[in-house]
């Protein structure tokens, strides 16, 4: 969001653009690259956090072309430069209101209003947080929301996984490839995950379970060293040594702006077909806003590219 000096800005006419992209993560910038190369002169509203979730990922080792790994913030900056090279314009502002009832679509941001012939929604999803002391401080330093992204950094170490659903057990089993021990902490006395995942997890010799328990605090010195646990039934508290904590209590797709305007699944994710088309012609979705399953940089970038290609074809067909 752009800072203001407190003075009231004069009202300006809405800017008419061929392609407007909401979100500046891999999906949004991937879409910008493709629509820019098609000479649509896309405008990207960066949103509240430039680069999305990957921008706060310390190291990315699973994006092709970077055999020595790359910082998350550095990677998104490279995406931006490449899209800008072909004419994309990244604006550090956030959409506050959208009207998709007619074309051009009307999008209000804090600093400006836009009329868009095509719209690509790449607003992402936000991992649900425990909202406990130490969580923000140690994010990227032992606190993670993605085992696939960060598991490699915990080779031979002990980690805690918080959650009891499919994601928690899938990621927990995955983490046993690297960690010497994975302890699942769950607030209930039974798991919500599917039966096959429960079987895999409970039979894995590297996995252990602590039931009826919540994490109250994350502590360390530069990196995570322990978590404070509390049993909800007995009230017993325990300092539990660990090298990392992976939090899998769900994601919240950033789709609030589109309630009642675009079709969503029961989890609030935008429904898009294989061509990234939403329920409104001319509106496309890419990345985690429409992907509760993969949630990877490479898949989001690919979805963004597909959305950019389809937006171009949509305009050409007219």
C-alpha positions in Angstrom: 0.0 0.0 0.0 1.3 3.4 -0.9 1.9 5.9 1.9 0.0 9.2 1.7 0.9 12.6 3.2 -2.6 13.0 4.6 -3.8 15.5 1.9 -6.9 14.6 0.0 -6.0 13.5 -3.5 -8.0 15.0 -6.4 -10.4 12.6 -8.0 -9.1 11.1 -11.3 -10.8 9.3 -14.1 -10.5 5.5 -14.0 -7.6 4.1 -16.0 -8.7 1.8 -18.8 -6.4 -1.2 -19.2 -6.5 -4.3 -21.4 -5.4 -6.6 -18.6 -5.3 -6.1 -14.9 -3.7 -8.6 -12.6 -4.4 -8.7 -8.9 -1.4 -10.1 -7.0 2.3 -10.1 -7.4 3.3 -13.6 -6.4 4.6 -16.2 -8.9 1.1 -16.5 -10.5 0.5 -12.8 -10.9 4.0 -12.1 -12.3 3.9 -15.2 -14.5 0.7 -13.9 -16.0 2.2 -10.4 -16.3 5.1 -11.8 -18.3 2.9 -13.6 -20.8 0.4 -10.7 -21.3 3.2 -8.2 -21.5 4.8 -10.2 -24.3 1.5 -10.3 -26.0 1.6 -6.4 -25.9 -1.4 -6.1 -23.5 0.5 -3.7 -21.3 -0.7 -5.4 -18.1 -1.0 -3.5 -14.8 -0.2 -5.6 -11.7 -1.6 -4.5 -8.4 1.0 -5.8 -6.1 -1.3 -6.3 -3.1 -0.3 -5.9 0.6 2.8 -8.0 0.3 4.9 -7.9 -2.9 5.8 -11.4 -4.0 3.3 -13.2 -1.9 4.2 -16.1 0.4 7.4 -17.0 -1.4 8.9 -13.5 -0.7 9.2 -14.5 2.9 10.7 -17.9 2.2 14.4 -17.7 3.1 15.7 -20.1 0.4 13.9 -21.7 -2.6 15.7 -24.8 -3.8 13.0 -26.4 -6.0 12.5 -23.8 -8.7 14.1 -24.9 -12.0 17.1 -22.9 -13.2 18.6 -22.2 -9.8 20.8 -25.2 -9.0 22.5 -23.3 -6.1 19.1 -22.2 -4.7 17.7 -18.6 -4.6 16.2 -16.4 -2.0 12.4 -16.1 -2.2 12.5 -12.3 -2.3 15.3 -12.4 -4.9 13.2 -14.8 -7.1 10.1 -12.6 -7.1 12.3 -9.5 -7.9 13.6 -11.4 -10.9 10.1 -12.3 -12.0 9.2 -8.6 -11.7 12.2 -7.4 -13.7 11.5 -9.9 -16.5 7.8 -8.9 -16.8 8.7 -5.2 -16.7 11.2 -5.7 -19.5 8.3 -6.5 -21.8 6.1 -3.7 -20.7 4.3 -4.9 -17.5 3.7 -2.2 -14.9 3.7 -3.1 -11.2 1.8 -0.8 -9.0 2.2 -1.0 -5.2 -1.4 -0.7 -4.4 -4.2 -3.1 -3.3 -7.7 -3.7 -4.7 -10.4 -2.7 -2.3 -13.6 -3.3 -4.4 -14.4 -5.1 -7.6 -17.5 -5.0 -9.8 -17.6 -8.0 -12.3 -21.2 -7.5 -13.4 -20.2 -6.0 -16.7 -17.2 -5.4 -18.9 -14.9 -3.6 -18.6 -14.6 -4.8 -15.0 -14.4 -2.0 -12.4 -11.7 -2.4 -9.8 -11.1 0.2 -7.1 -7.7 0.4 -5.3 -6.6 2.7 -2.6 -5.0 5.2 -5.0 -6.9 4.7 -8.2 -9.7 3.1 -10.0 -9.3 0.8 -13.1 -11.5 -0.4 -15.9 -10.2 -3.7 -17.1 -11.1 -5.6 -20.3 -9.7 -8.8 -18.7 -8.9 -9.6 -15.1 -6.5 -12.2 -13.7 -7.0 -13.0 -10.0 -3.8 -14.1 -8.4 -4.4 -13.0 -4.8 -3.1 -16.2 -3.3 -3.9 -17.8 0.0 -2.8 -17.1 3.5 -1.6 -19.9 5.8 -3.6 -19.9 9.0 -1.3 -19.0 11.9 -1.3 -20.1 15.5 -1.1 -16.5 16.6 1.3 -17.3 19.5 4.4 -15.6 20.8 7.5 -16.4 18.6 5.6 -17.4 15.5 6.2 -14.3 13.5 9.7 -13.8 14.9 10.9 -17.2 13.9 9.2 -17.5 10.5 11.9 -18.6 8.1 14.1 -19.5 11.1 12.5 -22.7 12.1 8.8 -21.8 11.7 7.5 -23.0 8.3 4.2 -23.5 6.6 5.5 -25.7 3.8 7.3 -29.0 4.4 7.9 -29.5 0.6 9.6 -26.1 0.5 11.7 -26.3 3.7 12.0 -30.0 4.7 15.5 -30.3 3.2 16.9 -27.8 5.7 16.0 -30.2 8.6 18.1 -33.2 7.6 18.9 -35.2 10.7 17.0 -32.8 13.0 13.9 -33.1 15.1 10.8 -31.2 14.1 7.2 -30.6 15.4 4.2 -30.7 13.1 1.0 -28.9 14.3 -2.3 -30.2 12.9 -4.4 -33.3 12.4 -5.8 -33.1 8.9 -4.6 -34.4 5.6 -2.0 -31.6 5.0 -0.4 -32.1 8.4 0.0 -35.9 7.9 1.0 -35.6 4.2 3.7 -33.0 5.1 4.7 -34.9 8.3 5.3 -38.1 6.3 7.2 -36.1 3.7 9.4 -34.6 6.4 10.5 -38.0 7.7 12.7 -38.1 4.5 14.9 -35.5 6.1 14.2 -35.2 9.8 15.3 -37.8 12.3 12.0 -37.5 14.2 8.7 -35.8 13.4 6.3 -35.2 16.4 2.7 -34.4 15.5 1.0 -32.1 18.1 -2.8 -32.2 17.8 -5.3 -30.4 19.9 -7.7 -33.4 19.8 -7.4 -37.1 20.7 -8.1 -38.2 17.1 -7.0 -37.2 13.7 -9.2 -35.7 11.0 -7.0 -37.0 8.1 -8.1 -39.8 5.8 -7.7 -43.4 6.9 -4.8 -44.2 4.5 -2.8 -41.2 5.7 -3.4 -42.0 9.3 -2.2 -45.6 8.6 1.0 -44.3 6.9 1.7 -41.8 9.7 1.1 -44.1 12.6 3.1 -46.9 11.1 6.1 -44.7 10.3 8.9 -45.3 12.8 10.1 -41.7 12.6 6.7 -40.3 13.7 5.3 -39.7 17.2 2.1 -38.1 18.4 1.2 -35.8 21.3 -2.6 -35.6 21.8 -5.0 -33.1 23.3 -2.2 -30.5 23.3 -1.6 -27.0 21.9 1.6 -25.0 21.3 1.5 -21.9 23.5 4.9 -20.3 22.6 7.9 -20.7 20.3 11.3 -20.0 21.7 14.9 -19.9 20.5 18.0 -17.9 20.0 18.2 -16.8 16.3 16.4 -20.1 15.4 13.8 -22.3 17.0 15.0 -24.3 19.9 11.8 -25.3 21.8 8.1 -25.0 21.9 6.0 -24.7 25.1 3.2 -27.3 25.1 0.0 -27.4 27.2 -2.3 -30.4 27.5 -5.9 -29.2 27.2 -7.3 -32.0 29.4 -4.8 -32.1 32.3 -3.4 -28.5 32.1 0.1 -29.9 32.2 2.7 -27.7 30.6 6.0 -28.9 29.0 9.0 -27.3 27.3 9.6 -29.5 24.3 13.0 -29.3 22.5 12.8 -29.1 18.7 14.7 -27.7 15.8 11.7 -26.6 13.8 7.9 -26.3 13.8 5.7 -26.8 10.8 2.2 -25.4 11.1 -0.5 -27.1 9.0 -3.8 -25.9 10.3 -5.2 -24.8 6.9 -5.1 -22.0 4.4 -7.5 -19.2 3.8 -7.8 -18.2 0.2 -7.8 -14.4 -0.4 -11.2 -14.3 -2.1 -13.2 -12.0 0.1 -13.4 -9.4 -2.6 -15.2 -11.8 -4.9 -17.9 -13.2 -2.7 -21.1 -13.4 -4.6 -19.4 -12.6 -7.9 -17.2 -15.6 -8.7 -18.0 -19.3 -8.1 -16.1 -20.8 -5.2 -15.7 -24.2 -3.8 -16.7 -25.0 -0.2 -13.3 -24.0 1.1 -13.6 -20.5 -0.5 -11.2 -21.2 -3.4 -12.1 -19.8 -6.8 -13.4 -22.5 -9.2 -11.4 -22.4 -12.5 -11.3 -24.9 -15.3 -8.2 -26.2 -17.0 -7.9 -22.9 -19.0 -7.9 -20.9 -15.8 -11.4 -19.5 -16.7 -13.7 -18.6 -13.8 -17.5 -18.4 -13.8 -17.3 -14.9 -15.4 -16.0 -14.7 -19.0 -12.9 -12.5 -19.1 -12.0 -13.2 -15.5 -9.2 -15.8 -14.9 -7.7 -17.2 -11.8 -4.2 -18.5 -11.1 -2.1 -19.7 -8.3 -3.1 -20.6 -4.7 -6.3 -18.6 -4.9 -7.6 -21.5 -7.1 -5.2 -24.2 -6.0 -5.7 -25.8 -2.5 -3.7 -28.9 -3.6 -0.2 -28.2 -5.0 0.7 -24.7 -3.6 4.2 -24.6 -5.2 6.0 -21.7 -6.8 6.4 -23.6 -10.0 2.7 -24.6 -10.3 1.6 -21.1 -9.5 3.9 -19.6 -12.1 2.6 -22.1 -14.6 -1.0 -21.3 -13.8 -0.2 -17.6 -14.2 1.3 -18.3 -17.6 -1.8 -20.2 -18.7 -4.1 -17.5 -17.4 -2.0 -14.9 -19.4 -2.3 -16.9 -22.6 -6.0 -17.4 -22.1 -6.6 -13.7 -21.4 -4.8 -12.9 -24.6 -6.8 -15.4 -26.6 -10.0 -14.1 -25.1 -9.3 -10.6 -26.3 -8.2 -11.8 -29.7 -11.5 -13.7 -30.1 -13.3 -10.4 -29.9 
